[in-house]
Amino acid sequence: MTRLPDAGEWSAPACPNANWDDAGLVPGQSECREFEDARAAFDVRLPETEERMTEAFQRFHQLGFDAFFQGATSVPMVIACRPQLVSMWMDGFVAARMSALARRCDCHCVRSYRWGHGYDVCPRREQALVQKAAKLAAALEA
């Protein structure tokens, strides 16, 4: 027979070494705090608590998505101790990477990967298009 965990096991913090005073300074810290609050308030009988948990997991997905475009190379330490949170972060990171690859240009420059932050066109490709347009304009004038 499967044993249900007691109340102490359910209420164990997601990351025991988390310092909640640094919530605005450490990447993922405020999301981890929101997840802890949602997990503590979770009740199977209340649909709004399920929605709150879903939103908390989606925030970790978005955190991973944003981390890719900010140049992160590893999972933040504050969530590294929870496999579920790492999984959501990595899912977002991979989704961002696939989005960037879909929009990548032929020159494979680094800036083409950052299309989500104001780079809709690769600078090298844009420069080549401007030069081509200038040559065409010069040929038409002559």
C-alpha positions as CSV (number, residue, x, y, z in Angstrom):
1,M,0.0,0.0,0.0
2,T,1.3,3.5,-0.9
3,R,2.0,5.7,2.1
4,L,0.9,9.3,1.9
5,P,3.5,11.8,3.0
6,D,2.8,13.6,6.3
7,A,2.3,17.3,6.6
8,G,6.0,18.0,7.3
9,E,7.0,16.3,4.1
10,W,4.5,18.3,2.1
11,S,5.6,21.6,3.6
12,A,9.3,21.1,3.0
13,P,10.6,24.2,1.1
14,A,11.5,23.8,-2.5
15,C,15.0,25.1,-1.9
16,P,16.1,25.0,1.7
17,N,19.0,27.3,1.2
18,A,16.9,30.1,-0.4
19,N,17.2,33.5,1.2
20,W,13.9,35.3,0.6
21,D,15.4,38.7,1.4
22,D,17.2,38.7,-1.9
23,A,13.9,38.1,-3.9
24,G,14.6,41.0,-6.4
25,L,18.3,40.4,-6.8
26,V,18.7,36.7,-7.6
27,P,17.3,35.4,-10.9
28,G,14.4,33.0,-10.2
29,Q,14.1,34.0,-6.5
30,S,10.8,35.8,-6.7
31,E,9.3,33.0,-8.9
32,C,10.5,30.4,-6.4
33,R,8.8,32.3,-3.6
34,E,5.6,32.5,-5.6
35,F,5.8,28.8,-6.3
36,E,6.3,28.1,-2.6
37,D,3.2,30.2,-1.8
38,A,1.1,28.4,-4.4
39,R,2.3,25.0,-3.3
40,A,1.4,25.8,0.3
41,A,-2.1,27.0,-0.6
42,F,-2.7,24.1,-3.0
43,D,-5.9,22.1,-2.4
44,V,-7.2,19.5,-4.9
45,R,-10.8,20.5,-4.2
46,L,-10.2,24.1,-5.2
47,P,-9.8,24.8,-8.9
48,E,-8.3,28.3,-8.3
49,T,-5.3,26.7,-6.5
50,E,-4.7,24.5,-9.5
51,E,-4.7,27.5,-11.7
52,R,-2.2,29.3,-9.4
53,M,0.1,26.3,-9.5
54,T,-0.1,26.2,-13.3
55,E,0.7,29.9,-13.5
56,A,3.7,29.4,-11.2
57,F,5.0,26.6,-13.5
58,Q,4.4,28.8,-16.5
59,R,6.5,31.6,-14.9
60,F,9.5,29.2,-14.7
61,H,8.9,28.3,-18.3
62,Q,9.0,32.1,-19.2
63,L,12.1,32.5,-16.9
64,G,14.0,29.9,-19.0
65,F,12.7,31.5,-22.3
66,D,14.0,34.9,-21.2
67,A,17.3,33.5,-19.9
68,F,18.2,32.2,-23.4
69,F,18.0,35.7,-24.9
70,Q,19.9,37.2,-21.9
71,G,22.8,34.9,-22.6
72,A,22.4,32.5,-19.6
73,T,24.3,29.2,-19.9
74,S,23.1,27.4,-16.7
75,V,20.1,27.0,-14.5
76,P,19.9,29.5,-11.6
77,M,21.1,28.0,-8.4
78,V,18.0,28.9,-6.5
79,I,15.9,26.4,-8.6
80,A,18.6,23.9,-9.3
81,C,17.6,21.7,-6.4
82,R,14.1,21.0,-7.7
83,P,13.8,18.7,-10.7
84,Q,10.3,19.9,-11.6
85,L,11.3,23.6,-11.7
86,V,14.5,22.8,-13.6
87,S,12.4,20.9,-16.1
88,M,10.1,23.8,-16.7
89,W,13.1,26.2,-16.9
90,M,14.8,24.0,-19.4
91,D,11.6,23.6,-21.5
92,G,11.4,27.4,-21.8
93,F,15.1,27.6,-22.6
94,V,14.8,25.0,-25.4
95,A,11.7,26.7,-26.7
96,A,13.6,30.0,-27.0
97,R,16.5,28.3,-28.7
98,M,14.2,26.7,-31.2
99,S,12.5,30.1,-31.9
100,A,15.8,31.7,-32.4
101,L,17.0,29.0,-34.8
102,A,13.9,29.3,-36.8
103,R,14.6,33.0,-37.4
104,R,18.4,32.6,-37.8
105,C,20.0,34.1,-40.9
106,D,22.6,32.6,-43.2
107,C,25.6,34.3,-41.7
108,H,25.1,32.6,-38.3
109,C,26.0,35.8,-36.4
110,V,25.3,36.0,-32.7
111,R,23.1,39.1,-33.0
112,S,20.7,37.2,-35.3
113,Y,19.8,35.0,-32.3
114,R,18.6,38.0,-30.3
115,W,15.7,38.8,-32.5
116,G,13.4,39.0,-29.5
117,H,15.2,42.0,-28.2
118,G,14.9,44.4,-31.1
119,Y,17.0,42.6,-33.8
120,D,14.4,41.6,-36.3
121,V,17.0,41.5,-39.1
122,C,20.6,40.4,-38.8
123,P,22.8,43.5,-39.0
124,R,25.1,41.8,-41.6
125,R,22.3,40.9,-43.8
126,E,20.7,44.3,-43.4
127,Q,24.1,45.9,-44.4
128,A,24.3,43.7,-47.5
129,L,20.8,44.7,-48.5
130,V,21.6,48.4,-48.1
131,Q,24.7,48.0,-50.2
132,K,22.8,46.1,-52.9
133,A,20.1,48.8,-52.9
134,A,22.7,51.6,-53.2
135,K,24.4,49.8,-56.2
136,L,21.0,49.4,-57.8
137,A,20.2,53.1,-57.3
138,A,23.6,54.1,-58.7
139,A,23.0,51.9,-61.7
140,L,19.6,53.5,-62.3
141,E,21.0,57.0,-62.1
142,A,23.7,56.3,-64.6
